[in-house]
Amino acid sequence: MEWIIGGIVLIAVLVFIGMYNSFISLRNKMDNALAQIDVQTKRRYDLVPNLVETVKGYAKHERGTLEAVTKARNMAMGAGSPQAKLKAENMLSGALKSLFAVTESYPTLQANGNFLMLQEELTGIETKVAFARQFYNDSVMKWNQQVQTFPTNMVANLFKFTEWKYTEATAEERKAVKVKF
C-alpha cells in the first residue's frame, strides 16, 4: 500500500515539474522572440538614417515626412518595456510606409542605385521583423493557453505566471498610405 501511495505522489511531483518546466520553456521562447525582433529592428535603426539622407537630396520639400521617420526611429530606440517598444516599432513601420509612398513621386530617386539598395534591404528587414513578430505571437498564444487551461493554470497561479500581450498592428498601420501633393 505504501508503494502505491509513494508511486502516486512521485507521479504527481513529476507532472508538476513537467508543467512548471513547460512554462519556463515557453517563457524562454517568448524572450527569444523579443530578442529576434530587437536584432532586426537594430538593423532597421542603422539603415533608416542612410535612407533618409538619400531621400533628402531628392525630396527637400518633404521635410515633414523625413522628420516623422527620424522621430519614430528615435522613439523606437528609446522605448523601455517590450510593449512600448512594439508600439514604437509599429509607428516606425507606418512612417517608413509614408516615406516610400512619397518617394514614388520622384522617378530619379527611384532609379538611384543607392536608394534602391537601401529600399530592398529595408524591405528584407521588414519581412524578418514580421516573421519575428509572428513567432512572438505564436509563443504568446501557447503561453496564454497554458496560463488559462486546467491543470496548468494551477501551476500558473501558484507561481504568479500571467498572460502576455500580443503585438498588434495599430489603427494607423491598418490604414492605407495616402500621398497628397
C-alpha positions in Angstrom: 0.0 0.0 0.0 2.9 2.4 0.8 4.4 1.7 -2.6 1.2 2.7 -4.3 0.9 6.0 -2.4 4.6 6.7 -2.9 4.1 6.0 -6.7 1.1 8.3 -6.9 3.0 11.1 -5.1 6.0 10.6 -7.3 3.8 10.8 -10.5 2.1 13.9 -9.1 5.5 15.5 -8.4 6.8 14.6 -11.9 3.7 16.0 -13.6 4.0 19.2 -11.6 7.7 19.5 -12.5 6.8 18.9 -16.2 4.1 21.6 -16.1 6.5 24.1 -14.5 9.2 23.3 -16.9 6.9 23.8 -19.9 6.2 27.3 -18.6 9.9 28.1 -18.3 10.4 26.7 -21.9 7.6 28.9 -23.3 8.8 32.0 -21.4 12.3 31.4 -22.9 10.7 31.2 -26.4 8.9 34.5 -25.9 12.1 36.1 -24.6 13.9 34.7 -27.6 11.2 36.0 -30.0 11.5 39.5 -28.4 15.3 39.3 -28.8 14.9 38.4 -32.5 12.6 41.4 -33.0 15.3 43.5 -31.4 18.0 42.1 -33.7 16.0 43.0 -36.8 14.9 46.4 -35.5 18.5 47.3 -34.7 19.4 46.6 -38.3 16.5 48.8 -39.3 17.6 51.6 -37.0 21.0 51.6 -38.6 19.6 51.6 -42.1 17.0 54.4 -41.6 19.4 57.3 -41.4 21.1 56.3 -44.6 17.7 56.0 -46.3 16.6 59.4 -45.0 19.8 61.1 -46.2 19.4 59.6 -49.6 15.8 60.8 -49.9 16.7 64.3 -48.6 18.8 65.1 -51.6 15.8 64.5 -53.9 12.8 65.5 -51.8 13.9 68.6 -50.0 10.3 69.8 -49.6 9.2 66.5 -48.0 10.7 67.6 -44.7 7.7 66.6 -42.5 7.8 63.0 -43.7 11.5 62.8 -43.2 11.2 64.3 -39.7 8.4 61.8 -38.8 10.6 58.9 -39.8 13.5 60.2 -37.7 11.2 60.9 -34.7 9.7 57.4 -34.9 13.1 55.8 -35.1 14.3 57.7 -32.1 11.1 56.8 -30.1 11.6 53.1 -31.0 15.2 53.2 -29.9 14.4 54.8 -26.6 11.4 52.6 -25.7 11.8 50.8 -22.4 9.3 48.0 -22.0 8.6 45.3 -24.6 5.1 46.6 -25.1 6.3 50.2 -25.5 9.0 49.0 -27.9 6.5 47.1 -30.0 4.2 50.1 -30.2 7.0 52.4 -31.2 8.1 49.9 -33.8 4.6 49.9 -35.3 4.9 53.7 -35.5 8.2 53.5 -37.3 6.8 51.0 -39.8 4.0 53.4 -40.6 6.4 56.3 -41.0 8.5 54.3 -43.4 5.4 53.4 -45.4 4.7 57.1 -45.8 8.3 57.7 -46.8 8.1 55.1 -49.6 4.8 56.4 -50.7 6.3 59.9 -51.1 9.3 58.6 -53.0 7.0 57.3 -55.7 6.7 60.9 -57.0 10.4 61.1 -57.6 11.4 58.9 -60.6 15.1 59.9 -60.5 15.2 58.9 -56.8 13.6 55.5 -57.6 16.3 55.0 -60.3 19.1 55.8 -57.8 21.1 52.7 -57.2 21.9 53.6 -53.6 18.2 54.2 -52.8 17.1 51.0 -54.5 19.7 49.0 -52.5 18.6 50.6 -49.2 14.9 50.1 -50.0 15.5 46.5 -50.9 17.5 45.9 -47.7 14.8 47.6 -45.6 12.1 45.6 -47.3 14.0 42.4 -46.3 14.4 43.6 -42.7 10.6 44.4 -42.6 9.9 40.9 -43.7 12.2 39.5 -41.0 10.6 41.7 -38.4 7.1 40.5 -39.5 8.3 36.8 -39.1 9.8 37.6 -35.7 6.5 39.2 -34.6 4.6 36.2 -35.8 6.9 33.8 -33.9 6.4 36.0 -30.8 2.6 36.0 -31.1 2.7 32.2 -31.6 4.7 31.8 -28.5 2.4 34.2 -26.5 -0.6 32.1 -27.7 1.0 28.9 -26.4 1.9 30.7 -23.1 -1.6 32.1 -22.6 -3.1 28.7 -23.3 -1.0 27.2 -20.6 -2.0 30.0 -18.2 -5.7 29.6 -18.9 -6.2 25.8 -19.2 -6.6 23.2 -16.5 -4.4 21.8 -14.9 -1.5 24.0 -15.9 -3.5 27.1 -14.7 -3.0 25.8 -11.2 0.8 25.9 -11.6 0.5 29.3 -13.3 -1.5 30.7 -10.3 0.9 29.2 -7.8 3.9 30.9 -9.5 2.0 34.0 -10.5 2.5 33.5 -14.2 0.2 35.9 -16.0 -0.9 36.3 -19.6 1.3 38.1 -22.0 0.1 40.6 -24.6 0.3 40.1 -28.4 2.0 42.5 -30.7 -0.7 44.1 -32.8 -0.9 46.5 -35.7 -2.1 49.9 -34.7 -5.1 51.6 -36.2 -2.7 53.8 -38.1 -0.9 50.9 -39.6 -4.2 49.4 -40.8 -5.0 52.4 -42.9 -3.8 52.7 -46.5 -1.0 55.2 -47.0 -2.2 58.4 -48.7 0.1 60.8 -50.5 -1.1 64.3 -51.1 0.6 67.0 -53.1 
